[in-house]
Amino acid sequence: MPFQMRFGADDLLRCRFGISPLWETHQALHTLLSPERQGYHLPWLRRVREAAGRLELGAVALLMPPGGYHPDFLTPPPQGPLASFEEELARVRATDPRVARRELARSLAATPGAAHTAAGRAMLADPAGAVRELTALFERAWQTLLAPDWPRLRALLEADVIFHARRLAEGGLERVFAGLHPMLLWSDGTLTIKRRGHHSRELGGQGLMLVPSVFAWPEVIGGFDPPWQATVVYPARGIGGLWSGPGTEAAGALVRLLGANRAALLATLTEPASTSALAHRHGLALSSVSAHLAVLRDAGLLTACRRGRQVLYERTPLGMALAEGSSL
């Protein structure tokens, strides 16, 4: 049976996007533990293998059954696009032990025998202690595996939100839902996730939180029973080239025209990105990148738009033609 979320009129007014560093941490750990999810992320996995090997993942592995229930309290739906990892982790630390035990038991039950392992018994016997241990693990995983790359990841996630905001302007929510993922189907006021399992929920005026994710690929993740906010997590656009090196070998003519650094910036702006993300990607000083972007924008090759506290740059049609070698 599919996962279904049924919308009322008020729900259509309360659909919004969120970005969650905590979700990315959870899904990065899931990727480490699931070979079938690693395809796009092999360069990242090779780079973090040593650090990942120092994390003790035995307990959290029991709570990530393939195709089964993962405790909702570990990944509460984000409250918006601007929350920090520390703010989100504080919500997990504040979990009521009764809620934690109920959700831990449900997750462990999805794997035969998991509740009877030493780790499983310990979590159920002391859910408050389990919350402390799991949040400590998530904090270590964030600091060692994701925080160094977060400017780059966040830029990609924000670019995805901007893309779908444009689709909303062009064709409303129906167009947004049609473009999120092939597993999503919108029909007669119901959003269906075509996957194993069963979940049915009336949104009841709370609307839906849509969360792009780098590490959710290849899945669409949905569900959450009340009182949790109904949420759909889907793979963000552009992850195929996320871990590839910067395209510094731009066409010789483009390098001669713009200079090596400006040519490289233009060539790699396949998705909107911030100044800080580009500086991190190319190993350049923030001030240098800012100056180069200003020149490219003044030349009509880039546009800039504000998203929250950041300004994201993207190529104009002229910039795309130059970067991709098209005839003008």
C-alpha positions in Angstrom: 0.0 0.0 0.0 1.3 3.5 -0.7 1.9 6.5 1.5 -0.8 9.0 1.1 -1.3 12.6 2.4 -4.7 14.2 1.9 -4.9 17.9 1.6 -7.7 20.4 2.5 -7.9 23.9 1.3 -5.9 25.3 4.3 -3.1 22.8 3.7 -2.6 24.1 0.2 -1.9 27.5 1.8 0.7 26.1 4.2 3.1 24.1 2.1 6.6 25.3 2.5 10.3 24.3 2.1 12.8 23.5 4.8 16.5 22.8 4.9 17.9 20.6 7.7 21.5 19.9 8.6 20.3 17.4 11.1 18.4 15.5 8.4 21.6 15.5 6.2 23.6 14.1 9.2 21.1 11.3 9.7 21.0 10.5 6.0 24.8 10.6 5.7 25.0 8.0 8.5 22.3 5.9 6.7 24.4 6.2 3.5 27.5 4.9 5.3 25.5 1.9 6.4 23.7 1.2 3.1 25.8 0.3 0.1 22.8 0.6 -2.2 22.6 4.3 -1.4 26.2 5.2 -2.0 26.4 5.6 -5.8 26.6 9.4 -6.1 28.6 9.8 -2.9 31.6 7.5 -3.4 34.1 10.4 -3.7 32.8 11.7 -0.3 32.8 8.2 1.2 36.5 7.7 0.2 37.4 11.0 1.7 35.6 10.5 5.1 36.3 6.7 5.4 39.0 7.2 8.1 36.9 9.6 10.2 33.8 7.4 9.8 35.7 4.4 11.0 36.1 6.2 14.4 32.4 6.5 14.9 30.6 3.8 16.8 27.6 3.1 14.7 26.3 -0.1 16.2 23.3 1.4 18.0 22.2 3.8 15.3 22.5 1.0 12.7 19.7 -0.9 14.7 17.5 2.2 14.2 17.9 2.3 10.4 16.1 -0.8 9.1 16.0 -0.9 5.3 12.6 0.3 4.2 11.5 0.3 7.9 10.7 2.9 10.5 13.4 5.3 11.7 12.6 7.1 15.0 10.9 10.4 14.2 12.4 12.2 17.3 15.9 11.8 15.8 15.0 13.8 12.7 12.2 16.2 13.7 10.8 18.0 10.6 12.7 21.3 10.2 10.9 24.5 11.3 12.1 26.4 8.3 15.1 27.0 6.0 17.4 28.8 8.4 17.8 26.5 11.5 21.3 25.6 12.5 22.5 22.1 13.4 22.9 23.1 17.0 19.3 24.4 17.1 17.9 21.2 15.6 20.0 19.0 17.9 18.7 20.8 20.9 15.1 19.7 19.9 16.3 16.1 19.9 18.0 16.5 23.3 14.7 17.7 24.7 12.7 14.6 23.6 10.4 13.2 26.3 11.8 9.8 27.3 8.4 8.2 26.9 8.2 9.4 23.3 11.8 8.2 22.7 11.1 4.7 24.1 7.9 4.3 22.1 9.7 5.3 18.9 12.8 3.3 19.7 10.7 0.2 20.3 8.8 0.7 17.0 12.1 1.0 15.1 13.8 -2.0 16.7 10.7 -4.1 16.0 11.3 -3.6 12.3 14.5 -5.7 12.5 14.0 -9.3 13.9 15.9 -9.7 17.1 17.2 -6.1 17.3 15.3 -5.4 20.5 17.0 -8.4 22.2 20.6 -7.3 21.4 22.6 -5.7 24.1 22.3 -2.3 22.5 18.6 -2.7 21.9 17.9 -3.7 25.5 20.0 -0.8 26.8 18.1 1.7 24.7 14.7 0.4 25.8 15.8 0.2 29.5 17.1 3.8 29.5 15.5 5.9 26.7 16.8 9.1 28.3 20.4 7.7 28.2 19.8 6.6 24.6 18.8 10.1 23.6 22.0 11.5 25.1 24.2 8.9 23.4 22.5 9.3 20.0 22.7 13.1 20.1 26.4 12.8 21.0 27.0 10.5 18.1 25.1 12.9 15.7 27.2 15.8 17.0 30.4 14.0 16.3 29.2 12.8 12.9 28.2 16.4 12.0 31.5 17.9 13.0 33.7 15.3 11.3 31.7 14.2 8.2 29.5 17.1 7.1 30.4 20.5 8.7 33.4 21.1 6.5 31.2 20.6 3.4 28.1 22.3 4.7 28.5 25.6 2.7 28.6 23.6 -0.5 25.7 21.3 0.5 23.6 24.2 1.7 24.1 26.1 -1.6 22.9 23.1 -3.5 19.9 22.7 -1.3 19.0 26.4 -1.5 19.4 26.2 -5.3 16.8 23.4 -5.3 14.4 25.5 -3.3 14.8 28.4 -5.7 14.2 26.1 -8.7 10.9 24.8 -7.2 9.8 28.2 -6.1 10.0 29.2 -9.8 7.9 26.2 -10.7 5.4 27.2 -8.1 5.2 30.7 -9.8 4.8 29.0 -13.2 2.2 26.4 -12.4 1.3 26.2 -8.7 1.7 23.3 -6.4 0.6 20.8 -9.0 3.7 21.7 -11.1 5.9 21.6 -8.0 4.8 18.1 -7.0 5.1 16.8 -10.6 8.8 17.8 -10.6 10.0 16.7 -7.2 10.5 12.9 -7.9 9.0 10.1 -10.1 7.8 8.4 -6.9 5.5 11.3 -6.1 2.0 11.4 -7.6 -0.5 14.3 -7.1 -4.2 13.5 -7.8 -7.5 14.8 -6.5 -6.0 16.5 -3.5 -3.9 13.6 -2.4 -0.1 13.3 -2.6 1.0 9.7 -2.9 4.5 8.3 -2.4 4.8 5.1 -4.4 6.8 2.9 -2.1 6.5 -0.1 0.2 4.5 0.2 3.4 1.4 2.1 4.3 0.7 5.5 5.7 -2.4 7.6 5.4 -2.8 11.0 6.9 -5.3 13.9 6.7 -3.1 17.0 7.0 -5.7 18.8 8.9 -4.7 22.3 8.0 -1.0 22.0 9.0 0.2 21.8 5.4 3.3 20.0 4.3 7.0 20.6 4.8 9.1 19.8 1.7 12.8 19.1 2.4 15.4 18.7 -0.3 18.3 16.4 0.7 21.7 15.5 -0.7 21.9 12.1 1.1 18.3 10.9 0.8 19.0 9.6 -2.8 17.5 7.4 -4.2 14.5 7.5 -1.9 11.6 9.8 -1.1 11.0 9.8 2.6 7.6 10.6 4.0 5.2 10.1 6.8 5.2 11.3 10.3 2.2 10.8 12.5 0.7 13.6 14.6 1.9 15.6 16.4 4.8 15.7 14.0 4.6 18.1 11.0 3.8 16.1 7.8 7.0 16.1 5.8 8.4 14.8 2.5 12.1 14.5 2.1 13.3 14.2 -1.6 16.6 14.0 -3.4 17.8 17.5 -4.4 18.6 18.4 -7.9 22.3 18.5 -8.9 23.8 15.9 -6.7 25.2 14.0 -9.6 28.1 16.5 -9.9 28.3 17.5 -6.2 31.5 15.7 -5.4 33.3 16.1 -8.7 36.3 18.5 -8.7 35.9 22.0 -10.0 35.9 22.3 -13.7 39.1 24.3 -14.0 39.9 23.0 -17.4 37.5 25.4 -19.1 37.9 25.9 -22.8 41.2 27.7 -23.7 39.4 30.5 -25.4 37.2 31.1 -22.4 40.2 31.2 -20.1 41.9 33.7 -22.3 38.8 35.8 -22.4 38.0 35.8 -18.7 41.1 34.6 -16.9 41.4 31.2 -15.3 39.5 31.9 -12.1 36.6 33.7 -13.6 36.3 31.0 -16.3 36.3 28.3 -13.6 33.7 30.1 -11.6 31.4 30.5 -14.6 32.0 26.9 -15.7 31.0 25.4 -12.3 27.9 27.5 -11.7 25.6 24.8 -13.0 23.4 25.5 -10.0 22.9 28.8 -8.1 25.6 29.2 -5.4 26.7 31.7 -2.8 30.0 33.6 -2.6 31.1 31.5 0.4 30.2 28.2 -1.3 32.2 29.1 -4.4 35.2 30.2 -2.4 35.1 26.9 -0.6 34.7 24.9 -3.8 37.6 26.7 -5.6 39.9 27.3 -2.7 39.9 31.0 -3.2 39.7 34.0 -0.8 36.2 35.2 -0.3 37.2 38.7 -1.3 38.6 37.4 -4.6 35.5 35.4 -5.5 33.3 38.4 -4.6 35.3 40.6 -7.0 35.2 38.0 -9.8 31.5 37.6 -9.4 30.9 41.3 -9.6 32.8 41.5 -12.9 30.9 38.5 -14.4 27.6 40.0 -13.3 28.5 43.4 -14.7 29.3 41.7 -18.0 25.9 40.1 -18.1 27.1 36.6 -17.5 25.5 36.2 -14.0 22.5 37.3 -12.1 22.1 37.5 -8.3 19.1 36.9 -6.1 18.7 37.0 -2.3 17.7 33.9 -0.5 17.3 34.5 3.3 20.7 35.9 4.5 22.6 34.8 1.4 22.9 36.1 -2.2 23.0 33.3 -4.8 24.6 33.7 -8.2 23.5 31.9 -11.4 24.4 32.1 -15.0 22.4 34.1 -17.5 21.6 32.6 -20.9 24.7 34.4 -22.3 26.8 33.0 -19.4 25.5 29.5 -20.1 26.3 29.7 -23.8 29.8 30.8 -23.1 30.4 28.2 -20.4 29.0 25.3 -22.4 30.6 26.3 -25.7 27.4 27.1 -27.5 27.3 29.3 -30.6 26.1 32.8 -29.9 
